[in-house]
Amino acid sequence: THEVLRNTMNVTTSGVVGTWWFVPAEASRFWSPALTDSLQRATTTSFGSICFGSLLVAIVQALRALEHYTRENEDLAIVRCIVQCILSCIESIILFLNRWSYVYVGLYGFSYIEAGRNVVNLFQQKGWTAIIADDLASNVLGMISLGIGLASGLVGLLLAWADKSLFEDLGFESGRGPGFLVAFLVGFIFASVYLGVVDSAITTVIVCYAEAPAEFESNHPELSSEMRNAWTEAWPGLV
């Protein structure tokens, strides 16, 4: 369920950013047709692709959980190590495809497999494979989410210290640990959700810039100039 909700948000964000990129007049206000149309597509025609990608992640995670339960059998240690390595590789590939494929799903309504094939071909044709591998946006946003979670945990710790009966009434001997944990989880989850929108927007901008830089120049000339200069400075010869 969590994976489906997150991917639905990713597809919706990609649709909104894509509309702003190609038809900015439809994404000029808060509750614009870009948002309503993208959300409608994500929850109707593209929902099958969202569920399929989410199912792949769930299957790999379930297999990893089954592998964890076999650790008590020492006779299968080598086999378990090989299986764990294979599952890690498969999970990394699926997560990579999910991140970039859902951009095409949100932009054009492609199926999951077709979207994955198209986005891989796009980066190969542009020679941007190394650029995608060097993308650190997700890592930075993840660290920010962790920082927000830790800050929230400290607030929960202070509240539990100020009001000792806050968690002790629930049967805990000390409320500081539960206070920190609950606040950390709340802060981290909410930060991940909100910053996930930023991550999806960054991913969509990269894909759109690879596919349609002329439209960006026409609709947003100042931003296009700034992005082209920054891009040329970072990766000369790959504009």
C-alpha positions in Angstrom: 0.0 0.0 0.0 2.8 2.4 0.9 4.6 1.7 -2.4 1.4 2.2 -4.4 0.7 5.5 -2.7 4.3 6.7 -3.2 4.3 5.7 -6.9 0.9 7.3 -7.4 2.4 10.5 -6.0 5.4 10.2 -8.3 3.2 9.7 -11.4 1.0 12.7 -10.5 4.1 14.9 -9.9 5.6 13.9 -13.2 2.4 14.8 -15.0 2.2 18.2 -13.4 5.8 19.0 -14.1 5.4 17.8 -17.7 2.4 20.0 -18.2 4.4 23.0 -16.9 7.2 22.1 -19.2 5.1 21.8 -22.4 1.9 23.8 -21.7 2.7 26.2 -18.9 -0.7 28.0 -19.2 -2.4 24.9 -17.8 -0.1 24.8 -14.7 -0.1 28.4 -13.7 -2.0 28.2 -10.4 -2.3 26.1 -7.3 -5.3 23.9 -8.2 -4.7 23.9 -12.0 -6.0 21.5 -14.6 -2.4 20.1 -14.7 -2.9 18.8 -11.1 -6.4 17.4 -11.5 -5.8 15.8 -14.8 -2.5 14.2 -13.7 -4.1 12.9 -10.5 -7.0 11.5 -12.5 -4.7 9.7 -14.9 -2.6 8.3 -12.1 -5.6 6.9 -10.3 -7.4 5.5 -13.4 -5.6 4.7 -16.7 -2.1 4.6 -15.3 -3.0 2.8 -12.0 -2.3 -0.6 -13.5 1.3 0.4 -14.3 1.7 1.9 -10.8 0.5 -1.4 -9.2 2.7 -3.5 -11.5 5.9 -1.7 -10.5 4.9 -1.7 -6.9 4.2 -5.5 -7.1 7.7 -6.1 -8.4 9.2 -4.4 -5.4 6.9 -6.2 -3.0 7.8 -9.6 -4.6 11.5 -8.9 -4.2 11.0 -7.7 -0.6 9.0 -10.9 0.2 11.8 -13.1 -1.2 14.3 -11.2 0.9 12.2 -11.8 3.9 12.0 -15.6 3.1 15.8 -15.6 2.7 16.1 -14.0 6.1 14.1 -16.9 7.7 16.6 -19.5 6.3 19.6 -18.1 8.1 19.2 -20.6 10.9 20.2 -23.4 8.5 24.0 -23.1 8.4 24.3 -25.8 5.6 22.8 -23.3 3.1 25.1 -20.4 4.0 26.7 -20.3 0.5 23.4 -20.6 -1.3 21.8 -18.0 0.9 24.7 -15.6 0.2 24.3 -16.0 -3.6 20.5 -15.6 -3.4 20.9 -12.5 -1.2 23.3 -11.0 -3.8 21.0 -11.7 -6.7 18.0 -10.3 -4.9 19.9 -7.1 -4.0 20.8 -6.6 -7.7 17.3 -7.3 -8.8 15.9 -4.9 -6.2 18.3 -2.1 -7.3 17.3 -2.6 -10.9 13.6 -2.4 -10.1 14.0 0.6 -7.9 16.0 2.4 -10.7 13.4 1.5 -13.3 10.6 2.6 -11.0 12.1 6.0 -10.5 12.6 6.8 -14.2 9.8 4.7 -15.8 7.1 6.5 -13.8 8.1 9.8 -15.4 7.1 8.4 -18.8 4.0 6.9 -17.3 3.0 10.3 -15.9 3.9 12.2 -19.0 2.5 10.0 -21.8 0.5 7.3 -20.1 2.8 4.5 -21.3 2.6 1.1 -19.8 5.3 0.2 -17.2 7.4 -1.9 -19.5 7.1 0.4 -22.4 8.0 3.4 -20.3 11.1 1.7 -18.9 12.3 0.7 -22.3 11.8 4.2 -23.7 13.5 6.0 -20.8 16.5 3.7 -21.0 16.8 4.2 -24.8 16.5 8.0 -24.3 19.5 8.1 -21.9 21.5 5.8 -24.1 20.9 7.9 -27.2 21.8 11.1 -25.4 24.9 9.5 -23.8 23.6 10.4 -20.3 24.0 7.1 -18.6 26.9 8.3 -16.5 24.9 11.4 -15.6 22.0 9.4 -14.3 24.4 7.2 -12.3 25.9 10.3 -10.7 22.5 11.7 -9.7 22.7 12.3 -5.9 19.4 14.1 -5.5 17.7 11.1 -3.8 20.6 10.6 -1.4 20.6 14.3 -0.4 16.8 14.3 0.1 17.1 11.1 2.1 19.6 12.7 4.4 17.4 15.7 4.8 14.5 13.4 5.7 16.7 11.6 8.3 17.8 15.0 9.7 14.2 16.1 10.1 13.3 12.8 11.7 16.1 13.1 14.2 15.1 16.7 15.0 11.5 15.5 15.5 12.8 12.7 17.7 14.6 15.2 19.9 11.4 17.2 20.3 9.5 14.0 21.3 12.3 13.2 23.8 12.0 16.7 25.4 8.2 16.4 25.6 8.5 12.9 27.2 11.1 14.3 29.6 8.8 17.3 30.5 5.7 15.2 31.0 6.9 11.8 32.4 3.3 10.5 32.4 3.0 10.9 28.7 4.1 7.3 27.9 4.3 5.8 31.4 0.5 5.6 31.4 0.8 3.2 28.5 2.9 0.8 30.5 6.4 2.0 29.6 8.9 2.4 32.5 10.5 5.4 30.8 8.8 7.5 28.2 11.9 8.9 26.7 12.7 6.0 24.3 9.1 5.7 23.0 8.8 9.5 22.8 11.9 9.7 20.6 10.9 6.8 18.4 7.3 7.9 17.8 8.4 11.5 17.0 11.2 10.3 14.8 9.0 8.0 12.7 6.3 10.7 12.3 8.9 13.4 11.3 10.8 11.0 9.0 7.7 9.7 7.2 6.1 13.1 6.6 9.5 14.5 5.4 9.9 11.6 3.0 6.5 12.1 1.6 6.9 15.8 1.0 10.5 15.6 -0.3 9.4 12.7 -2.5 7.5 15.3 -4.5 10.8 17.2 -4.9 12.6 14.1 -6.0 9.9 13.3 -8.6 10.0 16.8 -9.9 13.8 16.6 -10.3 13.6 13.3 -12.1 10.9 14.6 -14.5 13.0 17.8 -15.2 16.0 15.7 -16.2 13.9 13.5 -18.5 12.1 16.4 -20.1 15.4 18.3 -20.6 16.9 15.2 -22.3 13.8 14.8 -24.6 12.5 18.3 -25.2 15.0 21.1 -24.5 13.5 23.3 -27.3 10.2 23.4 -25.6 11.8 24.5 -22.4 13.7 27.2 -24.2 10.4 28.4 -25.8 8.2 28.3 -22.7 10.8 29.3 -20.0 13.7 31.1 -21.7 15.3 32.5 -18.5 15.2 29.1 -16.7 16.4 27.4 -19.8 19.4 29.7 -20.0 20.3 29.2 -16.4 20.0 25.4 -16.6 22.0 25.2 -19.9 24.8 27.2 -18.3 24.9 25.0 -15.2 24.6 21.9 -17.2 27.4 22.9 -19.5 29.6 23.7 -16.6 29.0 20.3 -14.9 29.0 18.1 -18.0 30.5 19.9 -21.0 29.6 18.4 -24.4 26.4 16.6 -23.1 23.8 19.4 -23.5 
